[in-house]
Amino acid sequence: MSAGRVRRPAQAHPGGGRMGQVYTSNIERDGEHRAFKARGRAALGHAGGVAVLKGTFEPGWRWSTDVAPIAGTESCLVRHLGYVVSGRMHITCDDGTEFDVGPDDMFDIPAGHDAYVIGDEACVMVDVSPDATRYAKGKTTATAQSEDRYLALVRKGYAAFNAGDIETLVQLMSHDVIQHVPGTSALAGDYKGIEAVLGYYAKLSEVTDGTARAHLIDVHGDGHGHVVAYHQITATRNGVTRVARGSILFTFLGDKVTDMLDLAGDLAGDDAFLA
């Protein structure tokens, strides 16, 4: 354990049971510091289950000149999930999409983009994306994750679900696909076959007035057709918006998904929302 980081042992809780361990760390004191080519730096820190990248991008900073020489890629291939503390930045995605972010803005920026600081104030950002741990890390060889085609298929499926792209969803499923939905709500149960699965999606859309979205956070695979996708669900029903996290265990045969097992972080809350 590095100096300054504190881990407190589990303590007895007044109400019974034991409290969890507490981890603390200071990102500036204990973190890993990564200097950009010329303007700014990033600091990566972690405490227990959280890892955070803090980026300080000085005036004049541009990804293509300050980080590209380190990354060795034509555009930034790191997805960013985070928050702007101060300053402003302009982002240009590889597909031509352009936008600005500033103080108090939260962001989910897909891999494949360039960016530059706007104005004379440094831009400070906090990034909690799982990908952020490799930002400005330097050239690396291809990893098992980037070579696992099943991860790409799951990413494609999430994008299709959020876009309502039925054609792509059908292409990804085997004819006898099964999706297992836990809980006690009217939507719980096993949906067997493509039509039944699509019917479940239609019901979910109906009860949430078309607001249900599954935002992918991270994916893990074994390279042999098993993938766990960790996501954040957002939906609004009867004027109430719910944000909850969960996951799906996918099983593939060839390039087709044969089984989807939904897992919830707060199943009772999901049931109450859909009641």
One Martini backbone bead per residue (centre of mass of N, CA, C, O) as a GRO file, in nm:
protein
  275
    1MET     BB    1   0.095   0.036   0.024
    2SER     BB    2   0.083   0.352  -0.019
    3ALA     BB    3   0.147   0.645   0.079
    4GLY     BB    4  -0.159   0.776   0.227
    5ARG     BB    5  -0.308   0.516   0.223
    6VAL     BB    6  -0.627   0.400   0.351
    7ARG     BB    7  -0.712   0.105   0.548
    8ARG     BB    8  -1.001  -0.004   0.699
    9PRO     BB    9  -1.129  -0.215   0.895
   10ALA     BB   10  -1.374  -0.395   0.979
   11GLN     BB   11  -1.671  -0.311   1.155
   12ALA     BB   12  -1.889  -0.298   1.388
   13HIS     BB   13  -2.234  -0.269   1.379
   14PRO     BB   14  -2.489  -0.149   1.566
   15GLY     BB   15  -2.709  -0.327   1.383
   16GLY     BB   16  -2.521  -0.528   1.280
   17GLY     BB   17  -2.264  -0.665   1.168
   18ARG     BB   18  -2.049  -0.539   0.901
   19MET     BB   19  -1.843  -0.317   0.788
   20GLY     BB   20  -1.684  -0.191   0.543
   21GLN     BB   21  -1.420  -0.107   0.381
   22VAL     BB   22  -1.186   0.166   0.380
   23TYR     BB   23  -1.082   0.382   0.109
   24THR     BB   24  -0.800   0.603   0.052
   25SER     BB   25  -0.702   0.880  -0.173
   26ASN     BB   26  -0.460   1.087  -0.347
   27ILE     BB   27  -0.419   1.182  -0.667
   28GLU     BB   28  -0.164   1.371  -0.637
   29ARG     BB   29   0.007   1.197  -0.432
   30ASP     BB   30  -0.065   0.875  -0.534
   31GLY     BB   31  -0.061   0.900  -0.825
   32GLU     BB   32  -0.035   0.868  -1.168
   33HIS     BB   33   0.183   1.047  -1.383
   34ARG     BB   34   0.099   1.206  -1.708
   35ALA     BB   35   0.258   1.349  -1.959
   36PHE     BB   36   0.240   1.550  -2.203
   37LYS     BB   37   0.407   1.673  -2.462
   38ALA     BB   38   0.336   1.997  -2.353
   39ARG     BB   39   0.012   2.036  -2.243
   40GLY     BB   40  -0.003   1.886  -1.960
   41ARG     BB   41  -0.195   1.637  -1.759
   42ALA     BB   42  -0.222   1.318  -1.589
   43ALA     BB   43  -0.415   1.155  -1.320
   44LEU     BB   44  -0.402   0.834  -1.158
   45GLY     BB   45  -0.649   0.699  -0.938
   46HIS     BB   46  -0.712   0.489  -0.635
   47ALA     BB   47  -1.000   0.340  -0.439
   48GLY     BB   48  -1.064   0.051  -0.448
   49GLY     BB   49  -1.339   0.056  -0.682
   50VAL     BB   50  -1.198   0.330  -0.773
   51ALA     BB   51  -1.121   0.506  -1.084
   52VAL     BB   52  -0.932   0.811  -1.166
   53LEU     BB   53  -0.912   1.069  -1.414
   54LYS     BB   54  -0.708   1.361  -1.418
   55GLY     BB   55  -0.733   1.641  -1.636
   56THR     BB   56  -0.485   1.885  -1.753
   57PHE     BB   57  -0.562   2.136  -1.996
   58GLU     BB   58  -0.393   2.352  -2.161
   59PRO     BB   59  -0.350   2.609  -2.333
   60GLY     BB   60  -0.335   2.469  -2.667
   61TRP     BB   61  -0.448   2.204  -2.642
   62ARG     BB   62  -0.410   1.895  -2.842
   63TRP     BB   63  -0.441   1.576  -2.915
   64SER     BB   64  -0.278   1.556  -3.196
   65THR     BB   65  -0.010   1.693  -3.035
   66ASP     BB   66  -0.012   1.580  -2.712
   67VAL     BB   67  -0.104   1.252  -2.753
   68ALA     BB   68  -0.055   1.101  -3.020
   69PRO     BB   69   0.257   1.044  -2.981
   70ILE     BB   70   0.186   0.844  -2.744
   71ALA     BB   71  -0.043   0.657  -2.867
   72GLY     BB   72  -0.021   0.602  -3.194
   73THR     BB   73  -0.281   0.751  -3.311
   74GLU     BB   74  -0.512   0.931  -3.504
   75SER     BB   75  -0.709   0.885  -3.264
   76CYS     BB   76  -0.903   0.867  -2.992
   77LEU     BB   77  -0.954   0.529  -2.831
   78VAL     BB   78  -1.101   0.661  -2.583
   79ARG     BB   79  -1.337   0.642  -2.357
   80HIS     BB   80  -1.556   0.893  -2.200
   81LEU     BB   81  -1.645   0.939  -1.843
   82GLY     BB   82  -1.770   1.257  -1.713
   83TYR     BB   83  -1.630   1.580  -1.586
   84VAL     BB   84  -1.639   1.932  -1.569
   85VAL     BB   85  -1.475   2.165  -1.375
   86SER     BB   86  -1.305   2.338  -1.597
   87GLY     BB   87  -1.347   2.488  -1.869
   88ARG     BB   88  -1.294   2.423  -2.228
   89MET     BB   89  -1.410   2.193  -2.497
   90HIS     BB   90  -1.343   2.057  -2.821
   91ILE     BB   91  -1.516   1.805  -3.017
   92THR     BB   92  -1.414   1.559  -3.274
   93CYS     BB   93  -1.550   1.318  -3.447
   94ASP     BB   94  -1.503   1.081  -3.690
   95ASP     BB   95  -1.816   1.139  -3.798
   96GLY     BB   96  -1.831   1.482  -3.747
   97THR     BB   97  -1.897   1.534  -3.469
   98GLU     BB   98  -1.970   1.840  -3.278
   99PHE     BB   99  -1.858   1.975  -2.951
  100ASP     BB  100  -1.912   2.121  -2.630
  101VAL     BB  101  -1.749   2.163  -2.306
  102GLY     BB  102  -1.820   2.249  -1.959
  103PRO     BB  103  -1.900   2.347  -1.673
  104ASP     BB  104  -2.085   2.070  -1.535
  105ASP     BB  105  -2.038   1.877  -1.755
  106MET     BB  106  -2.138   1.579  -1.887
  107PHE     BB  107  -1.985   1.269  -2.033
  108ASP     BB  108  -2.009   1.056  -2.347
  109ILE     BB  109  -1.727   0.955  -2.528
  110PRO     BB  110  -1.637   0.812  -2.796
  111ALA     BB  111  -1.438   0.649  -2.970
  112GLY     BB  112  -1.307   0.868  -3.189
  113HIS     BB  113  -1.113   1.156  -3.152
  114ASP     BB  114  -1.083   1.504  -3.117
  115ALA     BB  115  -0.918   1.788  -2.935
  116TYR     BB  116  -0.967   2.122  -2.773
  117VAL     BB  117  -0.889   2.408  -2.621
  118ILE     BB  118  -1.075   2.679  -2.500
  119GLY     BB  119  -0.892   2.934  -2.468
  120ASP     BB  120  -0.713   3.062  -2.155
  121GLU     BB  121  -0.825   2.808  -2.000
  122ALA     BB  122  -0.802   2.550  -1.825
  123CYS     BB  123  -0.890   2.207  -1.851
  124VAL     BB  124  -1.086   2.019  -1.615
  125MET     BB  125  -1.105   1.660  -1.569
  126VAL     BB  126  -1.321   1.378  -1.496
  127ASP     BB  127  -1.251   1.019  -1.530
  128VAL     BB  128  -1.442   0.686  -1.516
  129SER     BB  129  -1.351   0.518  -1.729
  130PRO     BB  130  -1.217   0.213  -1.797
  131ASP     BB  131  -1.028   0.338  -2.030
  132ALA     BB  132  -0.864   0.565  -1.870
  133THR     BB  133  -0.613   0.388  -1.775
  134ARG     BB  134  -0.487   0.426  -2.094
  135TYR     BB  135  -0.433   0.718  -2.095
  136ALA     BB  136  -0.139   0.827  -2.204
  137LYS     BB  137   0.043   0.546  -2.199
  138GLY     BB  138   0.101   0.431  -2.475
  139LYS     BB  139   0.217   0.199  -2.666
  140THR     BB  140   0.038  -0.098  -2.763
  141THR     BB  141  -0.061  -0.397  -2.790
  142ALA     BB  142  -0.281  -0.606  -2.862
  143THR     BB  143  -0.561  -0.719  -2.705
  144ALA     BB  144  -0.787  -0.945  -2.618
  145GLN     BB  145  -1.026  -0.751  -2.627
  146SER     BB  146  -0.982  -0.639  -2.924
  147GLU     BB  147  -1.004  -0.955  -3.039
  148ASP     BB  148  -1.301  -0.981  -2.938
  149ARG     BB  149  -1.585  -1.016  -3.124
  150TYR     BB  150  -1.810  -1.028  -2.902
  151LEU     BB  151  -1.783  -0.742  -2.797
  152ALA     BB  152  -1.868  -0.604  -3.061
  153LEU     BB  153  -2.153  -0.730  -3.073
  154VAL     BB  154  -2.258  -0.606  -2.811
  155ARG     BB  155  -2.219  -0.313  -2.886
  156LYS     BB  156  -2.406  -0.328  -3.131
  157GLY     BB  157  -2.662  -0.406  -2.971
  158TYR     BB  158  -2.688  -0.154  -2.792
  159ALA     BB  159  -2.708   0.050  -3.022
  160ALA     BB  160  -2.965  -0.075  -3.147
  161PHE     BB  161  -3.153  -0.051  -2.906
  162ASN     BB  162  -3.133   0.268  -2.874
  163ALA     BB  163  -3.222   0.306  -3.196
  164GLY     BB  164  -3.433   0.087  -3.298
  165ASP     BB  165  -3.267  -0.155  -3.452
  166ILE     BB  166  -3.411  -0.435  -3.558
  167GLU     BB  167  -3.237  -0.558  -3.782
  168THR     BB  168  -2.979  -0.592  -3.611
  169LEU     BB  169  -3.097  -0.762  -3.383
  170VAL     BB  170  -3.178  -1.002  -3.561
  171GLN     BB  171  -2.887  -1.065  -3.669
  172LEU     BB  172  -2.775  -1.139  -3.365
  173MET     BB  173  -2.990  -1.366  -3.350
  174SER     BB  174  -3.114  -1.650  -3.281
  175HIS     BB  175  -3.404  -1.823  -3.333
  176ASP     BB  176  -3.364  -1.953  -3.012
  177VAL     BB  177  -3.357  -1.730  -2.831
  178ILE     BB  178  -3.290  -1.626  -2.483
  179GLN     BB  179  -3.455  -1.418  -2.232
  180HIS     BB  180  -3.379  -1.337  -1.893
  181VAL     BB  181  -3.618  -1.196  -1.660
  182PRO     BB  182  -3.624  -1.075  -1.361
  183GLY     BB  183  -3.867  -1.104  -1.115
  184THR     BB  184  -4.228  -0.964  -1.058
  185SER     BB  185  -4.304  -0.835  -1.295
  186ALA     BB  186  -4.475  -0.822  -1.598
  187LEU     BB  187  -4.176  -0.859  -1.750
  188ALA     BB  188  -4.114  -1.115  -1.636
  189GLY     BB  189  -3.911  -1.374  -1.783
  190ASP     BB  190  -3.915  -1.596  -2.061
  191TYR     BB  191  -3.778  -1.533  -2.389
  192LYS     BB  192  -3.865  -1.717  -2.685
  193GLY     BB  193  -3.736  -1.591  -2.938
  194ILE     BB  194  -3.734  -1.322  -3.138
  195GLU     BB  195  -4.029  -1.223  -3.105
  196ALA     BB  196  -4.031  -1.227  -2.795
  197VAL     BB  197  -3.797  -1.031  -2.746
  198LEU     BB  198  -3.918  -0.795  -2.907
  199GLY     BB  199  -4.173  -0.784  -2.731
  200TYR     BB  200  -4.029  -0.697  -2.475
  201TYR     BB  201  -3.917  -0.431  -2.585
  202ALA     BB  202  -4.196  -0.312  -2.650
  203LYS     BB  203  -4.303  -0.312  -2.359
  204LEU     BB  204  -4.084  -0.135  -2.237
  205SER     BB  205  -4.147   0.108  -2.418
  206GLU     BB  206  -4.445   0.145  -2.340
  207VAL     BB  207  -4.408   0.186  -2.016
  208THR     BB  208  -4.178   0.434  -2.098
  209ASP     BB  209  -4.239   0.606  -2.353
  210GLY     BB  210  -3.951   0.545  -2.504
  211THR     BB  211  -3.704   0.589  -2.267
  212ALA     BB  212  -3.547   0.336  -2.279
  213ARG     BB  213  -3.202   0.280  -2.177
  214ALA     BB  214  -2.876   0.121  -2.260
  215HIS     BB  215  -2.571   0.199  -2.109
  216LEU     BB  216  -2.261   0.122  -2.178
  217ILE     BB  217  -1.968   0.060  -1.979
  218ASP     BB  218  -1.886  -0.260  -1.995
  219VAL     BB  219  -1.676  -0.540  -2.115
  220HIS     BB  220  -1.655  -0.907  -2.080
  221GLY     BB  221  -1.438  -1.179  -2.191
  222ASP     BB  222  -1.320  -1.521  -2.307
  223GLY     BB  223  -1.319  -1.575  -2.637
  224HIS     BB  224  -1.585  -1.810  -2.626
  225GLY     BB  225  -1.890  -1.662  -2.610
  226HIS     BB  226  -1.854  -1.490  -2.336
  227VAL     BB  227  -2.051  -1.210  -2.200
  228VAL     BB  228  -2.019  -0.919  -1.993
  229ALA     BB  229  -2.254  -0.656  -1.942
  230TYR     BB  230  -2.225  -0.323  -1.828
  231HIS     BB  231  -2.500  -0.109  -1.716
  232GLN     BB  232  -2.719   0.180  -1.774
  233ILE     BB  233  -3.041   0.254  -1.678
  234THR     BB  234  -3.294   0.455  -1.843
  235ALA     BB  235  -3.619   0.579  -1.717
  236THR     BB  236  -3.967   0.683  -1.774
  237ARG     BB  237  -4.247   0.678  -1.529
  238ASN     BB  238  -4.492   0.865  -1.429
  239GLY     BB  239  -4.258   1.102  -1.388
  240VAL     BB  240  -4.033   0.882  -1.328
  241THR     BB  241  -3.684   0.854  -1.285
  242ARG     BB  242  -3.461   0.583  -1.365
  243VAL     BB  243  -3.140   0.479  -1.226
  244ALA     BB  244  -2.970   0.173  -1.324
  245ARG     BB  245  -2.779  -0.115  -1.256
  246GLY     BB  246  -2.640  -0.377  -1.473
  247SER     BB  247  -2.653  -0.704  -1.642
  248ILE     BB  248  -2.529  -0.927  -1.910
  249LEU     BB  249  -2.531  -1.265  -2.010
  250PHE     BB  250  -2.365  -1.385  -2.289
  251THR     BB  251  -2.435  -1.629  -2.553
  252PHE     BB  252  -2.247  -1.779  -2.814
  253LEU     BB  253  -2.299  -1.896  -3.162
  254GLY     BB  254  -2.087  -1.774  -3.319
  255ASP     BB  255  -2.266  -1.472  -3.429
  256LYS     BB  256  -2.488  -1.571  -3.219
  257VAL     BB  257  -2.724  -1.520  -2.987
  258THR     BB  258  -2.871  -1.755  -2.737
  259ASP     BB  259  -2.818  -1.600  -2.451
  260MET     BB  260  -2.990  -1.394  -2.188
  261LEU     BB  261  -2.883  -1.277  -1.864
  262ASP     BB  262  -3.034  -1.094  -1.637
  263LEU     BB  263  -2.890  -0.845  -1.409
  264ALA     BB  264  -2.937  -0.694  -1.085
  265GLY     BB  265  -2.874  -0.439  -0.844
  266ASP     BB  266  -3.210  -0.358  -0.807
  267LEU     BB  267  -3.475  -0.548  -0.818
  268ALA     BB  268  -3.686  -0.414  -0.635
  269GLY     BB  269  -3.674  -0.139  -0.782
  270ASP     BB  270  -3.758  -0.242  -1.059
  271ASP     BB  271  -4.032  -0.358  -0.978
  272ALA     BB  272  -4.153  -0.093  -0.867
  273PHE     BB  273  -4.129   0.070  -1.133
  274LEU     BB  274  -4.307  -0.163  -1.304
  275ALA     BB  275  -4.588  -0.180  -1.132
   0.00000   0.00000   0.00000
